[in-house]
Amino acid sequence: MQYVNTPDVALGDDALVIATAAEFEVDGVTPTGVAGKPTLFVYEQGSRLADNTEIALAKQINYFFDEMAHNILDPVTDPKPWDLYFATLNYAMTPSATDLPVFGTATVEAGATLTLSGAGNTAIFQALETTGVGTGTIDANIIVTDAVNPGVGVEGTLNIVNDLNVAGTATYTWDTPTDLVDVDGALTVGDGMTLALAEAGAAPETGVALPLFSYGSLNATLDSAILTEVNIDASAVPGWGSVDDMFVVDDGVDEVYLYIAPTLLWNGTSENWGDAKWTKTGVPDSPWASLGHMSVQANTVNVAAAYTGNNSALSLTVDGATANVNVTAAGNLNVIRDVDVTNGGTLGVALGGTLSANKVNSSGTTNVSGTLNAPSGLDVSGGTTTIDGGSTLNVPAVNVSGGAVLATSG
């Protein structure tokens, strides 16, 4: 049991509040100043503590006993607060029938199965790992608090027959390109989990899904299919590029994967964004890929469909006197970072079309007749930007500098 010397503490989302502070002190007249603040709250085993990340390995009781009450209350004449206090002590010291076993490291050799029985077929482990090439299986519902490593140093799969909860304090070490955690039931990825990339070989291909987890269902914090609260540690693989270009992504069906943003250069003439007219790593006519650094240096690309969510672009550069990106009336393009229009490039958003980006920076030609969403603004530093009277401009500010021209029409 923990003694809390102030009721004004962060509890986290999983705390069970049992009692709150009264409005007045024991004299019934003096305001406490903390009315309604939690004075008794509990974390059950397996729940998240106040930081919403660390897992309670055993039940934890948090009790606030006001200093004034501590000195004034007589357990004989006014036993109610003391009754609550001693009931709390009793609860804290009484083992629960649902207490889960807590273990250290579960090491399962490829081809073997570890089956747990009792306690609802559920346990807490500090670490999970498999050894040898192949699949090691655990038949249980598992909470893991510190470490996950399928296939230590070799290509391996850890299969969880039931549910797996990876706490936000855990690190998933991915040290071969086919390592996989295969969860038959519900996969929970806690906010703050770290993916440690430790593959010693060459960098994997960019723009392809590199599976990390498979699942029956997923509980995780998502933004446009990206698991935004997963930390990626790429310090052991400096040749893989910037960690800012690495993402953990949900396919929305049954897989969570690592994705390294590709750089794609348009090599078409006047085709559509989704056509195989992009050059990737020197190979022309490659397929379009999501979450890519998209570069148009010549000719025209038409955005005539929706490219949003996990089909968004990471960035877009329109650079060159003949470079033209045209978002048509049927187009909807989402760019997670910035759009840069430079060196005479042209960007157009037709009536009915939508372009969304963090920010649009234009020193070329930009024409907006449709909808432009740019929460970090529109920066016009050169060339001509035209905003049609029938357009929808959702930007906090438009900044015009240098010899740039900002015009309106319609």
C-alpha positions in Angstrom: 0.0 0.0 0.0 1.2 3.5 -0.8 0.7 6.5 1.4 0.0 9.5 -0.8 0.6 12.9 0.9 -1.6 14.9 -1.5 -4.8 14.0 -3.2 -3.9 16.1 -6.2 -2.0 13.5 -8.2 -2.2 12.1 -11.7 -4.0 8.8 -11.5 -3.9 7.5 -15.1 -6.8 6.0 -17.0 -6.9 2.6 -15.2 -7.1 3.8 -11.6 -10.3 2.7 -9.7 -11.4 5.6 -7.5 -13.1 4.4 -4.3 -13.3 7.5 -2.2 -12.9 11.3 -2.7 -12.2 14.2 -0.4 -15.1 15.8 1.6 -16.2 19.3 1.0 -15.5 20.4 4.6 -13.1 19.6 7.4 -14.2 17.5 10.4 -15.6 20.7 12.0 -18.2 20.8 9.2 -17.5 24.4 8.5 -13.9 24.8 7.2 -13.7 24.1 3.5 -11.1 21.5 2.6 -10.2 23.1 -0.7 -9.9 19.6 -2.3 -13.5 18.5 -2.4 -13.9 15.7 -4.9 -10.2 14.9 -5.2 -9.4 11.2 -5.0 -8.3 10.0 -1.5 -8.5 6.2 -2.1 -7.7 4.6 -5.4 -6.6 1.2 -6.6 -4.7 -0.3 -9.5 -5.6 -3.9 -10.0 -2.9 -6.3 -11.2 -2.3 -6.1 -14.9 -3.7 -2.5 -15.2 -1.6 0.5 -16.1 -0.2 2.8 -13.4 -0.4 6.6 -13.3 1.8 7.0 -16.3 -0.6 4.9 -18.4 2.4 2.8 -19.4 3.9 0.8 -16.5 2.0 -2.4 -15.6 1.0 -3.1 -12.0 2.5 -6.5 -11.3 0.4 -6.7 -8.2 -2.5 -4.7 -6.9 -1.6 -1.3 -5.6 -3.5 0.7 -3.1 -3.1 4.5 -2.8 -4.5 6.2 0.3 -4.6 9.8 1.3 -5.1 10.5 5.0 -5.4 14.3 5.6 -2.9 15.6 8.1 -5.5 17.5 10.1 -7.7 14.4 10.3 -4.7 12.3 11.2 -4.2 14.5 14.3 -7.9 15.2 15.3 -9.8 12.0 14.6 -10.3 9.6 17.4 -10.9 6.0 16.3 -13.2 5.5 19.2 -15.4 8.6 19.0 -15.3 8.9 15.2 -14.4 5.6 13.7 -15.6 6.0 10.1 -12.4 7.2 8.5 -10.4 4.6 10.5 -12.8 1.9 9.4 -12.0 2.8 5.8 -8.3 2.9 6.6 -8.2 -0.5 8.2 -10.5 -2.0 5.5 -8.0 -0.7 3.0 -5.1 -2.4 4.9 -7.1 -5.6 5.0 -7.8 -5.5 1.2 -4.1 -4.7 0.5 -2.8 -7.7 2.5 -5.4 -10.2 1.4 -4.4 -12.2 -1.7 -6.9 -12.1 -4.5 -8.4 -15.2 -6.0 -7.7 -13.7 -9.4 -4.0 -12.8 -8.8 -1.9 -13.7 -11.8 1.4 -15.5 -11.6 4.3 -13.2 -12.4 7.3 -14.8 -14.1 10.7 -13.7 -15.5 11.7 -14.8 -19.0 9.8 -17.4 -21.0 12.2 -19.0 -23.6 10.5 -21.3 -26.0 12.5 -23.3 -28.5 11.3 -23.5 -32.1 8.9 -26.3 -32.5 7.9 -26.4 -28.8 4.8 -25.2 -27.0 4.5 -23.8 -23.5 1.0 -24.2 -22.1 -0.2 -22.4 -19.0 -3.1 -23.7 -16.9 -5.0 -22.1 -14.1 -5.6 -18.3 -13.4 -7.7 -18.1 -16.5 -4.8 -19.4 -18.6 -3.3 -15.9 -18.1 0.1 -14.8 -16.8 2.5 -11.9 -16.6 6.0 -12.3 -18.0 8.9 -9.8 -17.9 10.3 -11.2 -21.2 9.3 -13.5 -24.0 11.7 -15.0 -26.5 12.1 -17.9 -28.9 15.3 -19.7 -29.9 16.1 -21.5 -33.1 14.7 -21.1 -36.6 11.0 -21.7 -36.7 8.0 -21.1 -34.5 7.8 -21.3 -30.7 4.3 -21.3 -29.2 2.8 -20.1 -26.0 -0.8 -21.3 -25.3 -2.0 -18.6 -22.8 -3.1 -15.0 -22.4 0.1 -13.0 -21.8 1.0 -9.6 -20.5 4.7 -8.8 -21.1 6.3 -5.9 -19.4 10.0 -5.6 -20.5 11.1 -7.5 -23.6 10.0 -9.4 -26.7 12.4 -11.1 -29.0 11.1 -13.7 -31.6 14.0 -15.7 -32.9 17.0 -14.5 -30.9 19.6 -13.9 -33.5 17.8 -16.1 -36.1 14.6 -15.9 -38.1 11.9 -16.9 -35.7 8.2 -16.6 -34.9 6.6 -16.3 -31.5 3.0 -17.6 -31.7 0.6 -16.6 -28.9 -2.5 -18.8 -29.1 -4.7 -16.4 -27.2 -4.2 -12.7 -26.4 -1.0 -10.6 -26.0 -0.7 -7.3 -24.2 2.7 -5.7 -24.8 3.1 -3.0 -22.2 4.4 0.4 -23.0 7.5 -0.3 -21.0 8.5 -3.2 -23.2 11.1 -3.4 -26.0 10.5 -5.5 -29.1 13.9 -6.5 -30.6 13.6 -7.2 -34.3 17.0 -8.7 -35.3 16.2 -10.6 -38.5 14.0 -9.4 -41.4 11.4 -12.2 -41.0 11.0 -12.1 -37.2 7.3 -12.1 -36.3 5.0 -12.2 -33.3 1.8 -14.0 -34.3 -1.1 -13.4 -32.0 -4.2 -15.5 -32.6 -6.4 -13.4 -30.4 -6.3 -9.7 -29.4 -3.0 -7.8 -29.6 -2.6 -4.8 -27.4 0.3 -2.5 -28.1 0.8 -0.1 -25.1 1.7 3.5 -25.7 5.5 3.9 -25.3 6.5 0.5 -26.6 9.9 0.6 -28.2 10.8 -1.2 -31.5 14.6 -1.9 -31.4 16.0 -2.5 -34.9 19.0 -4.7 -34.6 19.4 -6.5 -38.0 23.1 -6.7 -38.9 22.6 -7.1 -42.6 21.9 -4.7 -45.4 19.0 -2.2 -45.1 15.7 -3.7 -46.2 13.9 -2.4 -49.3 12.0 0.8 -48.8 8.3 1.1 -49.5 7.4 -2.4 -48.6 5.6 -3.8 -45.5 8.0 -5.6 -43.1 5.7 -7.6 -40.8 6.2 -7.3 -37.0 2.9 -8.6 -35.6 -0.1 -10.5 -37.0 -3.3 -10.5 -35.0 -6.9 -11.4 -34.7 -7.8 -7.9 -33.4 -5.8 -4.9 -32.5 -5.8 -2.4 -29.6 -3.4 0.5 -30.2 -3.2 4.3 -30.6 -3.6 5.0 -34.3 -3.4 8.1 -36.5 -4.1 7.4 -40.2 -3.1 3.7 -39.6 0.2 4.7 -38.0 0.9 3.5 -34.5 2.0 7.0 -33.4 2.9 6.0 -29.8 5.5 3.3 -30.7 9.1 4.5 -30.4 11.6 3.3 -32.9 15.2 2.8 -31.9 17.4 2.6 -35.1 20.7 3.4 -33.4 22.1 -0.1 -34.2 21.3 0.2 -37.9 22.6 3.7 -39.0 22.7 2.5 -42.6 18.9 2.3 -42.7 18.4 6.0 -43.0 16.6 8.5 -40.8 14.3 7.2 -38.1 12.0 10.0 -39.0 11.2 8.0 -42.2 10.4 4.8 -40.3 6.8 4.0 -39.2 4.9 1.2 -37.5 1.7 0.8 -39.5 -1.5 -1.2 -39.2 -2.9 -2.7 -42.4 -6.4 -2.6 -41.0 -6.9 -6.3 -41.5 -4.5 -8.5 -39.5 -1.0 -7.2 -39.6 1.2 -4.5 -38.0 4.4 -3.8 -40.0 7.5 -1.7 -40.2 7.6 0.7 -43.1 10.6 2.7 -44.4 9.5 5.6 -46.6 10.7 5.4 -50.2 11.8 8.2 -52.4 9.8 8.1 -55.7 10.5 10.3 -58.7 7.8 10.8 -61.3 8.8 9.5 -64.8 5.5 9.6 -66.5 4.2 12.2 -69.0 0.5 12.9 -68.1 -0.7 9.8 -66.2 -2.4 9.3 -62.9 -0.8 9.3 -59.4 -1.6 5.6 -58.9 0.0 4.5 -62.1 3.4 2.6 -62.3 5.2 5.7 -63.5 7.6 6.3 -60.6 11.3 5.7 -60.4 12.4 4.0 -57.2 16.0 3.3 -56.3 16.9 3.8 -60.0 14.2 1.5 -61.4 11.7 3.4 -63.7 8.0 2.5 -64.1 7.9 1.3 -60.5 4.5 1.1 -58.7 3.3 4.0 -56.6 3.9 3.5 -52.9 2.2 5.0 -49.8 4.0 7.2 -47.3 6.7 8.1 -49.8 8.8 11.2 -50.5 7.1 12.0 -53.8 9.1 14.2 -56.3 7.8 15.6 -59.6 10.6 17.3 -61.6 9.0 17.2 -65.0 5.7 16.5 -66.8 2.2 16.1 -65.3 0.8 13.8 -62.7 -3.0 13.8 -62.1 -4.5 13.0 -58.7 -7.9 11.6 -59.7 -8.7 9.4 -56.7 -8.4 9.4 -53.0 -4.9 8.9 -51.5 -5.5 9.3 -47.7 -5.0 7.3 -44.5 -2.3 4.8 -45.0 -2.3 5.7 -48.7 -1.1 9.2 -47.9 2.2 10.7 -49.2 4.9 11.6 -46.7 6.0 14.7 -48.5 5.6 16.2 -52.0 8.0 18.3 -54.0 7.0 19.9 -57.3 10.3 21.2 -58.7 10.9 22.3 -62.3 9.5 24.5 -65.0 7.5 21.7 -66.6 6.6 19.9 -63.3 2.8 19.9 -62.7 0.7 18.2 -60.0 -3.0 18.5 -60.7 -5.5 17.4 -58.0 -8.7 16.9 -60.1 -12.3 17.3 -59.1 -12.3 13.7 -58.1 -9.0 13.8 -56.3 -8.2 13.8 -52.6 -4.5 13.9 -51.7 -3.2 13.8 -48.1 0.5 14.7 -47.5 1.6 14.1 -43.9 4.4 16.6 -44.0 4.9 19.6 -46.3 4.3 20.3 -50.0 7.0 22.3 -51.7 6.4 24.0 -55.0 9.8 25.4 -56.3 11.7 26.4 -59.5 8.7 27.2 -61.6 6.7 24.1 -60.6 2.9 24.2 -60.8 0.4 22.8 -58.2 -3.3 22.9 -58.9 -6.4 22.0 -56.8 -9.5 21.9 -59.0 -13.0 22.7 -57.8 -14.2 19.6 -56.0 -10.7 18.4 -55.3 -8.9 18.4 -51.9 -5.3 18.7 -50.9 -4.3 18.3 -47.3 -0.8 18.8 -46.0 0.9 20.0 -42.9 2.1 23.1 -44.8 2.3 24.3 -48.4 5.4 26.3 -49.4 5.2 27.8 -52.8 7.8 29.8 -54.8 6.3 28.5 -58.1 2.7 28.6 -59.3 -0.1 27.4 -57.1 -3.8 27.6 -58.1 -6.5 26.6 -55.6 -10.1 26.3 -56.7 -11.0 23.4 -54.4 -10.2 22.7 -50.8 -6.8 23.3 -49.2 -6.2 22.1 -45.7 -2.8 23.2 -44.2 -2.8 23.5 -40.4 0.7 25.0 -40.4 -0.2 27.6 -43.1 0.5 28.6 -46.7 3.9 30.2 -47.2 4.2 32.1 -50.5 7.8 33.2 -51.1 7.9 33.6 -54.9 5.9 33.1 -58.1 2.1 33.5 -58.2 -0.5 31.8 -55.9 -4.1 32.2 -57.0 -7.0 31.5 -54.6 -10.3 31.2 -56.4 -13.4 32.8 -54.8 -15.2 29.5 -54.7 -12.4 27.6 -52.9 -12.2 26.5 -49.3 -9.0 27.5 -47.6 -8.5 25.9 -44.2 -5.2 27.5 -43.1 -4.4 29.6 -40.0 -2.3 32.1 -41.9 -1.1 33.0 -45.4 2.4 34.4 -45.4 3.6 36.4 -48.5 7.3 37.4 -48.8 9.8 38.5 -51.4 8.5 39.2 -54.8 5.6 36.7 -54.5 2.2 37.5 -55.9 -1.0 36.4 -54.1 -4.1 36.8 -56.2 -7.8 36.0 -55.9 -10.2 35.3 -58.7 -13.9 34.6 -59.2 
